[in-house]
């Protein structure tokens, strides 16, 4: 439980791998809010950072889909990647480390036109909200 009056800790982290596509792409940056208890700030649909249950030195990004006995059922948004709760089951609360609050997508290539820069600028920063998924069917890595 967070101490009374303690401020949440914020950090920028880079996304690697395809498991959260199309929501998050390889090379995207996430603004995450560290949490002291996995159940404290997490809601169904949130994008979270957690320790991989089978390889605890590896941090992964998944969507918290459902609260179950013993923790969270997490899935990636990419239906073709199954490195999620379908493989390792429910994730205990203490393995959920942070909640993603926003996404920054760096330009993939040099923008050569004003229209290209404007298009990138309009989409490069997005909040991550539970109700803002392109798909109700979720997976992640």
C-alpha positions, 0 to 999 in steps of 0.5 A, spaced: 500 500 500 502 506 498 504 511 504 499 517 505 501 523 501 507 519 497 507 521 490 506 516 484 513 515 481 513 516 473 518 513 468 519 513 460 520 506 457 521 503 450 517 498 447 520 492 444 517 486 440 510 485 436 505 483 442 501 489 443 500 491 436 497 495 433 496 499 440 503 499 441 509 498 436 516 496 437 520 503 438 514 506 441 515 509 448 510 509 454 509 514 460 508 509 466 506 510 473 509 505 478 505 502 483 506 499 490 501 494 489 498 491 483 491 491 485 492 499 487 491 502 480 490 497 475 483 497 472 480 492 467 483 494 460 489 498 462 496 497 459 500 494 464 508 493 465 509 486 469 514 481 471 514 475 466 511 469 471 516 464 468 522 469 467 522 474 472 528 478 470 524 480 464 519 485 464 513 485 459 507 489 457 500 486 457 493 488 457 490 487 464 483 483 461 480 481 468 481 480 475 481 473 477 482 469 484 490 470 485 491 476 480 490 479 473 489 475 467 493 479 462 493 478 454 497 482 448 493 486 443 496 482 437 492 475 436 498 472 433 503 472 439 501 468 445 506 470 450 501 472 455 496 468 461 494 463 456 501 461 456 503 462 464 496 463 467 494 468 472 499 474 474 499 475 482 498 482 484 505 483 486 508 482 479 504 488 476 509 493 477 506 499 473 500 502 469 501 505 462 498 512 462 501 514 455 504 513 448 509 516 444 511 514 437 517 517 434 517 518 427 519 512 423 522 516 417 524 523 415 518 527 414 519 530 407 513 534 407 508 539 411 503 534 411 507 528 413 509 532 419 502 534 421 500 527 420 505 524 425 504 530 430 497 529 430 498 521 432 505 521 435 502 522 443 496 518 445 493 517 452 492 509 453 485 508 456 482 502 458 476 504 453 480 506 447 482 499 444 481 498 437 479 491 439 475 488 444 480 481 443 486 483 446 493 480 447 500 482 449 508 480 450 
